[in-house]
């Protein structure tokens, strides 16, 4: 997706998840849950710390096979259960510049449509973030369908 002005600094990932939106929403604010599915690509495990309130901070460290960790941090901008969550996203992959992620959840019968929009990305990292978020959302769906 290209933003006004021709900059490809916005990406959108959509997925239908097999769970009520209350469960999907809660998964984004629970550190134990986040650590289970915030593992894109070669990430083997993650740790998560969250302060689930507007203005609260979060920190997620994604650990790869070689033991190297990638830190992602940010601040919650909007928390409107069970339909909207927005937060800044800062990491080496964003050149340590705050970007903005918005999660919108729509109930579709027994399932939930998740729409993740990531704005203000450096153009060079849009595709790697698209791949990462697509994998993360896929893993979230898998976690929601099996017991903890």
N, C-alpha and C positions, 0 to 999 in steps of 0.2 A: 504494500500500500504506500502511496506517495503522498506526502503532506503538501499543503499549499506552498507554492514557491519551488516545487520540484525536489525538495529534500526528502530522501527516503529514510526519515528518522522515526517512523511510526510502523509498528507491526501489530497485527491482529491474529489471534489464535482462537478458533471456535471448536468446541467439542460438546457432544451430548454425553452426560455422565449418568450412570445407573443408580442414582440416589436422590433423595429429596434435597432441595436447595439448602435447608437448614443444616444438613449434615455436611454438604460441600462447603458452605460458609464456615462452619465450625472448624473444619480441617485446616483452613488457612490461618487460624489464630491459635492453634494448639501446637506447642513446640514438639511434643512427641510425634504427632501426626506429620508435621512438616519434615521432621528428620527421616521419616519413612519414605517419602516420595519426592523430596526436593533433591533428586539424584539423577541429573541428566547425563546421557552419554556414558563415559567411562567413570563417572563418580560412583564410588562403592558405598559410601555412607555420608551422612551429614549430621551436624549438630545444629540446634536452633535455640535461640533465646528470644522471647517476645514479651513486650509490654502491650497487651491488646487494648489500647485506648487511643483516641485521637491525640497526637503529639507523642505517643509512646514510641519507643525504639524497638528495632529487631536486629538480630545478627544471625546469619546462617553461614556456616563453614562447610563447604563441599569438599570431601576428601577423595582424592584419586588413588589409584592402585599404588603408585610410587610413594604414597604418604604425604604428598604435597596438598596443601589446603588452599582453597579459594574462598576468601571472605566476601560476603555480600551483606550490606547493612542498609538501613533506611529508617524512615519515620512514617507512622500511619497518618495519612491526611484525611481519610473519611472511613468510618465504620458504620454501616447502615444495614444491620441484620434483617433478613437473610439475603439481601439483594445486591449490595454494593460494598466494595472494599477498594481503597486506593492508598498507595504508599510510594515513597521514593525508593529508588533502587540504585545503590552505589557499589561499584566494584572496580577492579582493575580493567574489566572489559568495557566499562563506561568511561574510562579515563578518569575515574574517581569523581566524575561530575554527576550530580543527582539527576536521575531520569525518573519518569513517573509511570507506574503500573496501575491499571484499573481493572478490577475483576467485577464483571456484571453477571448476575445469576438469574435465570428465567426458568420457572417451573414449566415443564412440558410433560403433562401427565404424571407418570411415576418417575420421570427422569428430569434432569436439570441441564439446561443449555448454559455453558460457561463461555463467556466472551472475555478474553484477556487482551487488553490493549496496552502496549508499551510505547511511550512517547519520549521524545528528546534523546533518542539513542544516537551515538556517533554513527554516521553512515557506514563506516567500515565494519561495525559490529551488528548490524541489523540481522543479517542471515544467520550468524552464529547464535544470536538470541532467539531467533525464530525456531531454530532446531532445538535449542535448549528448552524453551517454554513448551514446545509441542511434545517433547519427551516427558517433561515434568507433568503436564496435564494428563498425558496417557497413563503415567504411573499413578497419579492421583485416582483416576478411574479404577485402576486395578486394586488399589488399597481400599477404596470404598466398597468393593464387592467381596472382600475377604475379611475374616475376623482379625482383630489386632494380635 
